[in-house]
């Protein structure tokens, strides 16, 4: 059954709104559309996807399909519902935002831990975008209709983001991120003694097939996920943990978190990836108490977006920004330094 009224969608009197749209990679092996969408829609359950199919809300190449339809390379898959996506119902909120630089083209924000960058999947208020919309007028929309956003960092990751104030800045900055000409360095505390002083982690990153909240690394020959490259170097070895600098060549969701877990060095206190358990160390009660105290000081994954560099979209001048390590991460590092000095590791 073809649908000739895709903008807006009409079925009877009900207006449908597009929530997600994906174009399958040319090399996509035939895959049921419900499984295809579960790999791409964050926090989606199979039941939710199959219900959407039963309601006639999944379209492939503008044709309604059942959940058993096999997606092929080049297919455009769209999911529609009877209400607008909540992230499109944006309202400005008077939220504290740490602006470290601003001019007519862009804003540099130092994001605090616990602040979600953009609305969606249960976080429809209190986000950085809600705060930006209150403080700044007429921010340009990116390709996902998110005002000002050029890139993002996770809710419990701290540090620097650049936000575009004009269409020109949005286009220019987005191209730099796509072309890998921007510079992004993170500080991370990871479990274990990273043996090499420096290294590079490569591997396609995609949603974990069993744990939908995690991303994972796939072999290149699996043709799943998107290519991702992380360079790292050791800053300090602290016995059962290592303090690293990580430089992103690409910017995939949870890239550092997934790549470090992949090489056996999960981020310290990264609950989603298992780093909130004692992964290295002794069985002594005092050691367990020490680690628990570190977790209390740093109640999130130990990851901070430390530096950000890019070419200014108007002047062409290279701009470089640096941020201080947040207090929770600094305190946890100090405790590990003391432990490394005073204990026989």
PLY file of the C-alpha trace (Angstrom):
ply
format ascii 1.0
element vertex 345
property float x
property float y
property float z
element edge 344
property int vertex1
property int vertex2
end_header
0.00 0.00 0.00
1.52 3.30 -1.06
1.10 6.49 0.87
0.80 9.63 -1.24
0.56 12.09 1.64
3.97 12.00 3.27
4.25 15.69 4.10
2.36 15.71 6.39
1.27 12.08 6.75
-2.45 11.40 6.70
-4.27 8.19 7.47
-7.93 9.06 7.81
-8.03 12.16 9.98
-4.85 11.43 11.94
-1.72 13.44 11.23
1.45 11.37 11.63
4.84 12.83 12.49
8.21 11.47 11.49
10.28 10.36 14.48
13.18 8.58 12.81
14.51 8.27 9.27
17.46 6.12 8.18
19.00 5.23 4.83
20.56 1.77 4.80
24.23 1.55 3.81
24.87 0.18 0.29
26.43 -2.98 1.77
23.49 -3.70 4.10
22.74 -7.42 4.19
18.99 -8.22 4.15
17.71 -7.73 7.70
14.21 -7.65 9.19
13.06 -4.06 9.57
12.23 -4.52 13.27
15.78 -5.71 13.96
17.21 -2.97 11.75
15.36 -0.29 13.75
16.29 -1.82 17.09
19.95 -1.40 16.09
19.42 2.29 15.41
16.73 3.66 17.70
18.13 4.24 21.18
16.26 2.44 23.97
13.72 0.96 21.53
12.21 -2.39 22.45
11.21 -4.99 19.88
7.63 -4.77 21.15
7.51 -1.02 20.52
8.89 -1.44 16.99
6.51 -4.30 16.18
3.54 -2.30 17.47
4.55 0.54 15.17
4.57 -1.93 12.27
1.10 -3.27 13.23
-0.21 0.31 13.26
1.15 0.91 9.75
3.68 3.43 11.01
6.85 1.98 9.43
7.59 3.00 5.86
10.32 1.76 3.54
10.79 3.89 0.44
7.45 5.57 1.28
5.56 2.25 1.39
4.03 0.79 4.58
5.77 -2.47 5.51
5.32 -5.26 8.06
7.92 -6.02 10.71
9.13 -8.99 8.64
10.19 -6.80 5.70
13.90 -7.28 4.88
15.81 -4.01 4.67
18.32 -3.83 1.79
21.09 -1.44 0.87
19.77 1.98 -0.16
16.36 1.55 1.50
15.01 4.61 3.33
13.28 3.52 6.54
10.96 5.91 8.37
8.98 5.57 11.61
5.93 7.77 12.19
3.63 8.28 15.16
0.52 10.28 16.00
2.37 12.87 18.10
5.37 15.06 17.32
8.74 13.90 18.68
9.10 15.38 22.13
12.52 16.73 21.23
10.80 18.93 18.62
8.61 20.54 21.29
11.49 22.59 22.62
11.06 25.36 25.15
13.73 27.60 26.61
14.57 27.14 30.28
16.59 29.41 32.55
19.39 26.93 33.29
22.95 27.67 34.40
25.37 27.34 31.47
29.12 27.83 31.79
29.96 29.86 28.66
33.74 30.15 28.33
33.74 32.02 25.00
31.21 33.70 22.73
31.26 35.79 19.56
28.77 36.50 16.76
29.29 33.03 15.22
29.69 30.54 18.03
29.61 29.69 21.73
32.00 27.48 23.70
30.31 25.74 26.65
31.93 23.84 29.50
29.22 21.25 30.23
28.68 20.04 33.78
28.18 16.40 34.76
24.55 15.27 34.79
23.32 17.65 32.07
21.86 15.95 28.99
22.86 17.75 25.80
19.61 17.44 23.85
16.03 16.27 24.60
14.95 12.73 23.86
14.14 9.31 25.35
12.91 10.46 28.75
14.89 13.69 29.01
12.64 16.38 27.54
13.57 19.25 29.83
16.60 20.50 31.70
18.91 19.84 28.76
21.68 22.02 27.40
19.53 22.86 24.38
16.68 24.05 26.64
19.17 26.33 28.38
20.70 27.57 25.13
17.26 28.44 23.72
16.55 30.58 26.78
19.83 32.49 26.59
20.33 32.72 22.80
17.82 33.59 20.07
17.44 32.02 16.63
20.03 29.25 16.87
20.37 27.38 13.55
19.04 23.82 13.25
21.34 20.92 12.48
20.27 18.00 10.28
18.41 16.46 13.24
16.61 19.72 14.06
18.68 20.32 17.19
19.38 24.03 17.64
23.05 24.98 17.55
24.50 21.50 18.05
27.62 20.64 16.08
28.59 17.67 18.27
27.64 16.30 21.69
29.05 14.61 24.78
27.36 12.15 27.12
25.22 13.19 30.08
27.82 12.29 32.71
30.85 13.36 30.68
32.08 16.87 31.42
33.85 19.40 29.26
33.91 21.50 26.12
31.36 21.78 23.32
31.11 24.27 20.47
27.64 25.58 19.60
26.87 27.37 16.31
24.97 30.67 16.38
24.58 31.07 12.59
23.86 28.84 9.60
27.33 29.65 8.21
28.98 28.57 11.44
26.87 25.40 11.60
27.86 24.40 8.06
31.54 25.26 8.45
32.02 23.64 11.87
30.04 20.50 10.95
32.27 20.04 7.91
35.39 20.26 10.08
34.07 17.53 12.37
33.14 15.40 9.35
36.53 15.98 7.70
38.34 15.17 10.99
40.15 18.52 10.93
38.91 19.58 14.37
40.82 18.53 17.48
39.22 16.90 20.52
41.19 15.58 23.47
39.71 13.89 26.54
41.13 12.90 29.91
40.05 9.45 31.09
40.74 7.28 34.13
40.52 3.60 33.19
40.76 0.29 35.03
44.01 -1.63 34.75
47.64 -0.90 33.84
47.69 0.13 30.18
50.96 -1.44 29.05
51.76 0.63 25.95
52.72 4.27 26.48
50.55 5.18 23.50
48.38 3.46 20.94
45.47 3.60 18.52
42.18 1.74 18.79
40.28 1.09 15.57
37.04 -0.74 15.06
33.49 -0.17 13.87
31.16 0.96 16.64
27.48 0.08 16.66
24.72 -0.73 19.11
25.28 -3.87 21.14
23.07 -6.69 19.80
21.97 -7.80 23.29
22.42 -4.76 25.55
20.64 -1.90 23.78
22.10 0.69 26.17
25.67 -0.10 25.16
27.69 0.46 22.03
30.21 -2.21 21.07
33.09 -2.77 18.65
32.58 -5.02 15.63
35.11 -6.64 13.31
35.54 -4.79 10.02
34.42 -7.82 8.00
31.07 -7.83 9.84
30.04 -4.62 8.02
28.16 -3.48 11.13
28.47 -0.10 12.81
30.55 2.90 11.73
34.35 3.23 11.57
35.88 4.75 14.70
39.46 5.68 15.62
40.75 6.69 19.07
44.38 7.59 19.81
45.55 7.41 23.42
48.66 8.07 25.49
49.42 7.32 29.12
49.67 10.34 31.42
50.06 8.48 34.74
50.19 4.87 35.86
48.50 4.50 39.24
48.70 0.76 39.81
45.23 -0.67 39.28
44.10 2.30 37.19
45.70 4.41 34.44
45.18 8.08 33.63
44.99 8.64 29.86
44.68 11.33 27.24
42.42 10.22 24.39
42.24 12.03 21.06
39.26 11.41 18.82
39.73 11.01 15.10
36.03 10.20 14.70
33.07 11.05 16.92
30.84 8.01 17.43
28.35 7.59 20.26
30.19 6.36 23.42
33.36 6.04 21.32
35.96 6.26 24.09
33.79 4.23 26.48
33.29 1.41 23.96
36.85 1.43 22.63
38.44 1.31 26.09
36.18 -1.55 27.19
37.09 -3.33 23.95
40.80 -3.35 24.87
40.09 -4.42 28.46
40.36 -1.02 30.16
36.81 0.07 30.98
36.41 3.63 32.25
36.52 3.95 36.03
32.97 4.01 37.49
31.33 3.73 34.06
28.14 2.03 35.25
26.76 1.36 31.77
29.90 -0.52 30.71
30.62 -2.33 33.99
33.23 0.06 35.34
31.30 0.56 38.58
32.59 -2.83 39.80
36.09 -3.50 41.13
37.69 -4.77 37.93
41.33 -4.78 39.10
43.09 -4.95 42.44
43.16 -6.97 45.61
40.52 -8.82 47.61
41.34 -6.93 50.81
38.42 -5.25 52.58
40.38 -2.01 52.94
40.94 -1.91 49.17
37.24 -2.36 48.52
36.48 0.49 50.93
39.07 2.65 49.18
37.49 2.03 45.75
33.98 2.63 47.11
35.19 5.97 48.50
36.58 6.86 45.07
33.21 5.98 43.52
31.51 8.33 46.00
33.89 11.15 45.09
33.38 10.51 41.36
29.81 9.18 40.95
30.03 8.93 37.13
32.34 7.70 34.39
35.81 9.28 34.64
35.76 11.14 31.33
36.33 14.84 30.62
36.43 16.70 27.27
39.63 18.62 28.04
40.57 20.49 24.86
38.79 21.58 21.70
40.36 23.07 18.59
38.94 24.17 15.24
39.19 26.82 12.52
36.92 29.81 13.12
34.11 29.67 10.52
34.47 33.36 9.60
38.04 34.49 10.31
39.73 31.20 9.42
41.88 31.55 12.55
42.71 28.38 14.49
41.04 28.49 17.91
42.08 26.30 20.82
40.25 25.97 24.14
41.24 24.15 27.30
39.25 23.31 30.43
40.21 22.41 33.98
39.63 18.87 35.22
36.38 19.01 37.26
36.64 18.73 41.03
35.10 15.23 41.33
37.60 13.76 38.89
40.52 15.66 40.44
39.69 14.36 43.93
39.48 10.75 42.70
42.83 11.11 40.93
44.44 12.48 44.10
43.22 9.48 46.10
44.66 7.05 43.54
47.98 8.92 43.55
48.16 8.61 47.31
47.26 4.92 47.12
49.92 4.29 44.46
52.60 5.91 46.66
51.73 4.32 49.98
50.63 0.82 48.97
52.65 -2.04 47.58
50.96 -2.34 44.22
0 1
1 2
2 3
3 4
4 5
5 6
6 7
7 8
8 9
9 10
10 11
11 12
12 13
13 14
14 15
15 16
16 17
17 18
18 19
19 20
20 21
21 22
22 23
23 24
24 25
25 26
26 27
27 28
28 29
29 30
30 31
31 32
32 33
33 34
34 35
35 36
36 37
37 38
38 39
39 40
40 41
41 42
42 43
43 44
44 45
45 46
46 47
47 48
48 49
49 50
50 51
51 52
52 53
53 54
54 55
55 56
56 57
57 58
58 59
59 60
60 61
61 62
62 63
63 64
64 65
65 66
66 67
67 68
68 69
69 70
70 71
71 72
72 73
73 74
74 75
75 76
76 77
77 78
78 79
79 80
80 81
81 82
82 83
83 84
84 85
85 86
86 87
87 88
88 89
89 90
90 91
91 92
92 93
93 94
94 95
95 96
96 97
97 98
98 99
99 100
100 101
101 102
102 103
103 104
104 105
105 106
106 107
107 108
108 109
109 110
110 111
111 112
112 113
113 114
114 115
115 116
116 117
117 118
118 119
119 120
120 121
121 122
122 123
123 124
124 125
125 126
126 127
127 128
128 129
129 130
130 131
131 132
132 133
133 134
134 135
135 136
136 137
137 138
138 139
139 140
140 141
141 142
142 143
143 144
144 145
145 146
146 147
147 148
148 149
149 150
150 151
151 152
152 153
153 154
154 155
155 156
156 157
157 158
158 159
159 160
160 161
161 162
162 163
163 164
164 165
165 166
166 167
167 168
168 169
169 170
170 171
171 172
172 173
173 174
174 175
175 176
176 177
177 178
178 179
179 180
180 181
181 182
182 183
183 184
184 185
185 186
186 187
187 188
188 189
189 190
190 191
191 192
192 193
193 194
194 195
195 196
196 197
197 198
198 199
199 200
200 201
201 202
202 203
203 204
204 205
205 206
206 207
207 208
208 209
209 210
210 211
211 212
212 213
213 214
214 215
215 216
216 217
217 218
218 219
219 220
220 221
221 222
222 223
223 224
224 225
225 226
226 227
227 228
228 229
229 230
230 231
231 232
232 233
233 234
234 235
235 236
236 237
237 238
238 239
239 240
240 241
241 242
242 243
243 244
244 245
245 246
246 247
247 248
248 249
249 250
250 251
251 252
252 253
253 254
254 255
255 256
256 257
257 258
258 259
259 260
260 261
261 262
262 263
263 264
264 265
265 266
266 267
267 268
268 269
269 270
270 271
271 272
272 273
273 274
274 275
275 276
276 277
277 278
278 279
279 280
280 281
281 282
282 283
283 284
284 285
285 286
286 287
287 288
288 289
289 290
290 291
291 292
292 293
293 294
294 295
295 296
296 297
297 298
298 299
299 300
300 301
301 302
302 303
303 304
304 305
305 306
306 307
307 308
308 309
309 310
310 311
311 312
312 313
313 314
314 315
315 316
316 317
317 318
318 319
319 320
320 321
321 322
322 323
323 324
324 325
325 326
326 327
327 328
328 329
329 330
330 331
331 332
332 333
333 334
334 335
335 336
336 337
337 338
338 339
339 340
340 341
341 342
342 343
343 344
